[in-house]
């Protein structure tokens, strides 16, 4: 039975995401853990800061909820990769701008480190 990989998750259309995932795919599992540890610290800092806002956002949106549910199907390589999966699950509750900043920062760092 052939799987349908045409489903777009909430982050699939976001700038830098494909590039970041492409670079991550070529790295070792240990690198994934190292990167995830640092990115998760940044995400947690953003979440703590967001809680202090006068009017914090109330909804992450239907697309993000469905994307989180569909991760359980393990259709993509990073669904089975614990550190990378944790980055996306944790980032799913961020506002779009914050998620974009995370992806752009990861892309810039990874590109510079890997000479791409």
N, C-alpha and C positions, 0 to 999 in steps of 0.2 A: 504494500500500500504506500503510495507516494504522499509525502506530507506537503501541505501548502505553506510555503514560506513567504507568501506575498502579504501576509498580515503585517501592518505597520504598527509598531508600538509608539507610545507617546513621544519617546525620545528619538525614534528613527529619523524623523524629519528635522531634527535640530542640528544647526551648524556645529561642526567639529566632531560630532558623535561618531560618524563613520570613520573618520580619520583616526580618532583616538582608539577605537576598537581595532582598526587595522594594525596600528603600531603595537597595541597590547597583545594581539594574537601572536606576534613574532617573539615576544619576550618569555622568559622562564616563569614558572609558577612562583619561585621565590621573589622575583621582581614584582609579580602581581600582588603578593602579600605586602611587600615593602611599599608599593604605590598605594594600595588600599589603606594601609595604616595611616599614611599622611593625608590622603584625600578625605578619609572619614573624620579625621580631626578637624579639617576645614569645614566639612558639612555640619558637624556638631556645633562648631562655633557659630555658623550662620543660623542654625536652628535656635540656639540660645539667644542670639541677638534678636531674632524675629519675635521671640516670645515677649521681649521687652517693648515691642512696638505698641503704640496706643491702640491701633486697630489691626491686630494680626490677621492674616488671611484665614478664611474659614474652610475653604474647599480646595482640594487638589485636582478636581475635575474627573469626569467619567473616563476619559482616555487613559489617565494615569491609573485609575483603579482597575480598568480592564487589562492594561499592560501588566500590572502586578499579578493579576489572576492568571494571565496567559504565560507568565514566566514558569509556572508549574508544569507546563508541557515540555520544557527543556528542548525547545526546537533549535536553539542557537548555541554555539560553542560556549559562550560566556554564561549561559544559564546554569551550566554544570561546573562552572569555575567559581568556587566560593568567594574569593576576595573581590573579583570583578562584579559578581552578582550582588554582593553586599553594597558596593558603591552605588549601583543603580537603584536598589531597593531603598537605600538611605536617602539618595538624592530625589527620589520620587515625591517627597513631601515638600521639596523646595519650590519656591516661585520660579517661573520661567527664567527671569533675569539671573537669578542666583545659579540655576542649573547651567545656563549658558556660560557664566563666568567660570564655573568649575570645569566645564568641557574645554573652554578656550585655554584656561590655565594648564590643564593636563596636556592639551595638544602642544602648546608652546614648550612646556618642559620636556615632554617625550620627544618632540621633534628635535630639539636642541641636543638632547642626550644621545639620540640615535642617528644624528647627522642627516635627517631626512628633510 
